[in-house]
C-alpha cells in the first residue's frame, strides 16, 4: 500500500471511466473496475491525508460528450455502492439498524443498461438526459423519443422528473448482429454497449432502428407528490403511464434479500434482458432521509452484483509445489480477485502441458472462473492485453524442496520428485492422512502438521499416535494450553475407531480416491483381505482397472508400508469396515445416477449414500451411460441434456418409490 499505487489506481480508473462513459468502448471489465476502486478506497481510508480532490472515489460516471448539449440535473444522479456477498449484505443491513431503523426493503433487478432522466412539463416529455458526471448529463431527447415505451404524454398533466434505465433486449441484440454479420459489419459486443452506443447517435434514425426499451425505477422527489414509500412511487409512476419493472419484491430482513438474489441468480438467463445484480433500497422515504448520502452514494441503497462467470486479474508468478506422491504442480500466483463471493490469490495450473497449451506468461492478464463453482481455474491469457514485458513459462528441472532431479514418466504429463527422503512428500502425506475425508483428526490442520513435522514430533503416520509422548514439549508451544492438548490427543484417540475406508483413503495409495477406498472396504471388509488380493482379482472389480490394481499391489508389496500398517495395528487402529453393508437393489445395482436441482425430501449427500448402499453410483455429468437423472427444484442444464439424450428422469417421488424395500 503506497502513494505511488494510489496515483496508479487513479490513472487506471480515470482512463476506464473515460473509455466506458464517453467512448462507450470499455477497456477493462466491470469486475476489474470494482476491484481497483475498492483497492483505492482502502488506501484512502488508511491514509486520508493522501486523498485527492479529483479522486474517482469522489466522482460519479464520466464526462459529457461535447457533441451533445448539456443538461444540469436539478437533483444529482448518484450511483450506488456495491456489495458482493452475503457478509457485505448483512453489514449493509447492520449499518441501517444501528441508526435505530427497522427497515423494510424493496429488492429490484439491476438492469444492465444506460441510466437516464426524463422530464415532463404539464405531462408532456420535454427532455431526456444521461447521468453524465452525476451533475451534468448529455441531452439525448431526440433519441429518447424513438423509444416506444417512453410516453410523449403522461396520463396526468403534471411537472415531474423520473429516472430509469435504457436497455436493449437479448432478442433485439441477436437480430441486429444477424444483420451486421450479413453486411460484414463488426458485431455488437453486448446489450449494454449496444444500448449506450445507440442512445449516443447524433442521427435519431439510427437510434430508432435499434428498437431500444426502458424501465423507470426512481422518483427523485417523491414527497412533492405526497408519496411516503418507494413502492408507492413505483405504483404512482406506473399509473402515470410509465413502464416499471414488475420483478420486484418487498422484504423485511436479510433472509428475504438473499432469497430474492438466489431466485434471480438462478433465473436471470430466462429474462428477455440482461441484469447484472439486484438493487436493495430502504422502502420508507422518511427513513431514506434520515440515513442520507455520502458524497457519491445514498446510504439507504446498495447494489448486489452477481458473481462474474469469469473475472480478470494479473498472473504475478508461477510457483511449484510437491504433492504427497512427489508430483510437481505449477501454481498461479494471482493479484487477489473476487470470484463468486470469495477472494482468489492462487490457482492450480496442473502441469507443464496445461500451461504451454494456454500460453500463460508471468505478467499476463488472465481470466479466472470457479470450475463447478468451487475450484479456481485459469481459463486463458488475454493476449490482446500484453505489453511485451511478460515472461514465458519455464518448467523447472529440480525439486523445489530437496533439489533432486525431476523425472517424467513416458506417456505421462506430470513430473515427479523420486527422492524417497524428500521432506515435502512426507509432509503432504501426513496432511492428507489427517484430512476431513480421511481420518478426520480435528486440531491437526495443515499448519499444525507442518509445525510438528519441522519440530520432528511427526515424520510418519504412526508418529501421530505417539504425540502423547511430546505432551510436555507441546505445553511450551505458543497457543497450546492443557485443554487444547487434551482435545487434540482425544481427537487422535477417537480416530482409531474410524471405519476401514477412511484409513484406506488416508494411506495415500496412488490412484485410490475416496469412492474407490469405500468400495474396496465394503468388498473386502478388512485390510488383510485386501492386502492378500491378487492383481487379476482386483482388475475384475468394476471401476478398478489395471492402473488402480497395480497401485494397490505395488503399495502393499513395499516392506516399509507393511511395517507401518503392522505398527498401526499394534496401536489399536481399526482395520475393518464398520459402515452399513451394501444391499443390492435391482433398481440401482451397477447403474449410474446424476442429481440436479434442489432436493427437498433428502440432502444430496443422503441420496448419494443410499444409492451406493443399493449397489449404484453417482456421477456429476450426464452421458449416454447415465441410467437416470434425479431432478429437484430449478434443475439446470443436466436436465436439458437428459431430455436431449432420452435418459429417464426421476422426480423425488420416483426416487422415493425406488428406494422402497431398503
Secondary structure, DSSP 8 states (H G I E B T S, - for coil): --HHHHHHHHHHHHHHHIIIIISS--SS-HHHHHHHHHHHHHHHHH-GGG--TT-GGG--S----TTS-EEE-SS---EEEEE-SHHHHHHHHHHHHTTT----EEEEEEESSEEEEEEEETTEEEEEEE-TTSSEEEB-HHHHTT-TTS-SB-SS---EEEEEEEE--HHHHHHHHHHHHHTT------HHHHHHHHHT-SSHHHHHHT--EEEEEE-TTGGGGT--BHHHHHHHHHHTT----S-EEEESSHHHHHHHHHHHHHHGGGSSS-EEEEEEEESBHHHHHHH-B-SSEEEEEEEEE---SSEEEEEEEEEEEE-TTSEEEEEEEEEEEEETTEEEEEEE--SHHHHHHHT-EET-EEEEEEETTTEEEEEEE-GGG--S--EE----SB-TTT--BEEE-TT---EEE--TT-HHHHHHHHHHHHSTTTT--TT--HHHHHHHHHTTS-SSHHHHTTGGGGHHHHHTSTT--HHHHHHHHHHHHHHTT--HHHHHHHTT-TT--HHHHHHHHHHH-BHHHHHH--HHHHHTSTTTHHHHHHHHHHHHHSHHHHHHHHHHHHTT---B--S------TTTTT-EEEEESB-SSS-HHHHHHHHHHTT-EEESS--TT--EEEE-BS--HHHHHHHHHT-EEE-HHHHHHHHTT-
